[in-house]
């Protein structure tokens, strides 16, 4: 099967093979880099946006070439049919919850990891030059002497991170199944839940062991973000609240924010950027808790909520 990639990409993208090869040489450097504040309010997150032509190749590779990449059912981010709500819903009926977080998740996945992954799951699929092409088209080089790595901002990074973590997902999910624990991973956010008291107390150590056991990548826990909780306290998974009444909720703070923004939208006091943000929040809210959208419509009118939701269309 090796040798097909350049031909297929050239036909699919309408780009001659020599042009593709030249683009791959410079692709790891063709990124626009900027920073945004982290949701935690502490520090900045580096976003690396690939140039238009690089992004086009990445999207073609996702759609037409990388279907062989294994994905575990516990990986719920960026997967067709899955969502942040589905990720939270799997833990809804369990009393005890452990949340953990990987440190520097995307940047920790390097070229060596992608090469090892291809070697393990697609050993006969690509020639050496094709593997080199994939690495250069899919990975970013943050500085002259830095290794190629995944970045936040490339459309290919979510799929690659999910698949490269397949070995970890297999090991941890097998252990969880034996102990009656529900496991999901939404990108770098790990959630484990159970109805058995005391079971999760040793799981932070277990996660560290599994991260050492896997051949790749070299990922570590962000110890500051490990949280134990139960139904006696507020439980949340990837920003959504697990209500004791048995449903997934947006949470009071997010509802207040959305309601206040709808009020300001009605008064025509939102900026263009704020209007676009509100449209996104309303779309998200409708997916997670559609009854809240109905309550907003009753309070502010169907017309106001409909116009606010359509700002991005």
N, C-alpha and C positions, 0 to 999 in steps of 0.2 A: 504493500500500500504506500510505502514511502515514495515521495516524488510527486505527489498529486497537489500539494498545497499551493505552490506558486502558480500552477496552471489554473486551479479552481479560483484562487483569489483574483488573479488577473481577469478572468472571465466575469466573475461576480461583481467586481468593483469597476470594471471597465478601465483598468490601469495596466499598462505594459509591465512585464516581469522586471525589466531593468529599472523601471521607475519604482516598483515595490522594493527592490533590493536597496536602491539609494535612500528611499524613505526610511527603511529599517535602520540604516546606519546612523541617521541623525535623530530618529524617533525618541530615544530616551531623554534627549535634551530639549525637545520641542513641547515644553509645558509652561503654562502661565501659573506662577505660584503666588498665592496670597494667603492671608490669615483671617480667621474668624474667631470670635470669642467662644470658648467651650460653654456648653449648657450649664455646667457646674459653677461657672463664674470665675474659675481659677485657671488662668493661663489661656493660651491661644492654640487653635488647631490649624495645622498647615494643610491647605487645599491645593492640589496640583492638577490643573485643568489641561488635558492634552490639546494640541493644536487640532484644527478642524479635520485635516486630512488623516492625522493619526487616529483621532476618535472614530472616523468613518471605518478605518480598517479594523479597529477594536470591535466595533459593533458588528461588522460582517463576520469576524471570527466567532463571536458569541452566537450569532444566529445560524451559522452554517458549518462551523468547524469543530467546536468544542463540546459537542453533545456527548462525547465519550467520557467526559469528566464525571466521576462518581459524586453523588450528593446523598447525604444521610438524611433520613426523615426527621431527625432531631434538629437539623439546621433549618430555621424558619425564616431567615431573612433573604430577600431578593429572589424568592422562589415562586414560580407560578402556582397560584392557588393558596399560598400562605400569606400571612400578614402579621403585623404587630398585634392585632387583636387575637388571632388564632394562637400566637405564641403565648399570650397571657391566659387565654381560655383553657389551655391544657393543664394549668395549675389551679384552676378555680376551685375544685372540690377538695383540695388537699389543705390540711391544717397548718403544716410547718413548711417554711420556705427559706431557702438559702440562695442568695444572689452573689455572683462573683463576676469579675471583669478582667479581661486581658490588658496588659500594659502595652501601648504602642503597637496595636494589633496589625494593621496593614503594613507599616514600615518594617515589622519584624519578619515578614514573609519575603524572602530573597530569591535571587536567580537560582541559587543552588537548590532551593526547595521546589521551584517549578520544574527544573531539570529532573530532580529525583522523582517527582510526581509523574512526569511524562514517561520516564524510564519504567516506573512501576505499572502504570495503567495503559500506556500506549507505546510500548517499546518498539514495535515494528511499524508504527504508523508514519514516522517522520525520519527523513534523512538528517544528518548533523546540521546541514545548512538550514533546513526547515526549523529545527529546534532553536537554532540561533535566531532565526527570523521571529519566531514566536516570543522568545525572551525579550528581544529588543522592541517589538511592537507592543507588548503587553505590560512592560515594566518601565519604571522611571529611574533616572540617575540623578539624585538630588545635588551632587557636587562631583567635581572631576574625578576624585579618588574613591568615591563611595560605590558600593556594590549596587547593581540593579535591584529594585524592590517594588512592592506594590505601593500605590499611593491612594489617598482619599481624593476622589475627583475623576478618576478614569472609569468609564462605563464597564470595563472588563474586570475591575478589582473585586466587586462583590462575588461574581461567579468563581473567580480564582481562589479567593479566600475561603469560600464555602467548601470547595472541592479539596484544596490542600489540607484542610482540617478534617477530612473524612476519616483518617486513621484515628485521630483523637476521639471523634464522635463515636466511632465503633467501639473503642475500648471503654469509654465512660458509660455509654448507653448499656452495654452488656453488664457492667457492674451494677448499674442502677436497676436494671430489670431483675437481677438476682435479689436485690434488697427492697424491692417494691417502691422505688423512687422514680418520679417523672423527671425527665431531663430534656431541656430544650436549649438551643444556642441561637441567639439572634445577633449575628456578627460577632462582636467581642463580648456580648452580655450572656452569661451563663445563668440559668435558673434551674434549681432542683427543688422538688417538693414531695412531701409524703404525709401520710396520716399517722405514721409511727413515731412516737417521741424518742429523741436521742439518736436516731439514725443519722441525721445530717451533721452531727457534731464533729465527725472525723472526715467529712467530705472535702474540706479545704486541703487537707493533707493528701487525700486520695487524688484530687485534681492535679496537685503538684506532681505526684508519682506518675500519673498518666502522661503529663507533659514531658516528663523525662523518658518514659518508655517509648514514645513514638520516634520514628526515625527522623522526621521533619514535620513541621518547622520548629525552630527554637523560640517558643512562646513562654512568657512568664505571667503570673498573676499580678494584678494591681492590688496589693494587700489592703490598701486604704479603702477599697470599694467592696470588700466582703461584708455582707449583711445577713444576719439571721433574724427571722421574725416569725410570727404565728398569727392566728386569727384573733388573738387578744390585742393585737396591735394593727396598725395600718400596713397592709400588704400591697406592694406594687411590683409589676414586672414590666420592664422596658417602658416605664412612664405611665402605664395604665394601672388603675386601682382594681384589686380583686375584692369586690364588695362581699361582705359576709352574707348578704341577701341572695347571693348566687349568680351575680352577673358581673361583666367587665365594665368598668366605668372610666370616664375621662378624668374624674377627680374634681373636687370642688374648685381648686385654684384655676385649672384650665377652663372650667365652665364659666367662672367669673370673668376671666380674661376675654373669652369669646363673647359673652353677653355684653360686656362693656364696649367691645369693639363694634358689635352690631348696633348698639345705641349710638355710638359716634358716627357710624356709617349712615344711620338714618338722619343724623344732623348734618351730614356732609362735611364732617371735620376730620376725615382720615386722609392721609397722603396717598399717593399712588402706590407706593411700596407697602403701606399698611393695608390698603385694600386688597392687594395681591396676597399678602400674608393671611388676611381674614378669609379669603376664598379658599386657601389651602387648609386652614384650620377647620372651616365648615365641612369641607370634603372629608377630612380626617374624622371629624365628629360624627358625620353621617354614617361612616363605615363602622365606627366603634359603638356609638350609642344613638341610634336614629331617633329615639324618643326625646332626646334633648333638643334635636333640631325641631321637632314638632312643638315643643314647649316654647322655643324661641319664636317660631312662627305665630303662635297664639299671643305672645307678648308684644312682638314688634310688627306683625302682619306677614302673611305669606309673601306678598310682593317684595317687601324689604329684604327678607331672608333669601328669596330667589335671586334678586338682583345682586346681593352680596356674594352668593355662591357662584354666580356666572362671571365674576370679574376677571377670571383667568381664561375664559373661553373666547 
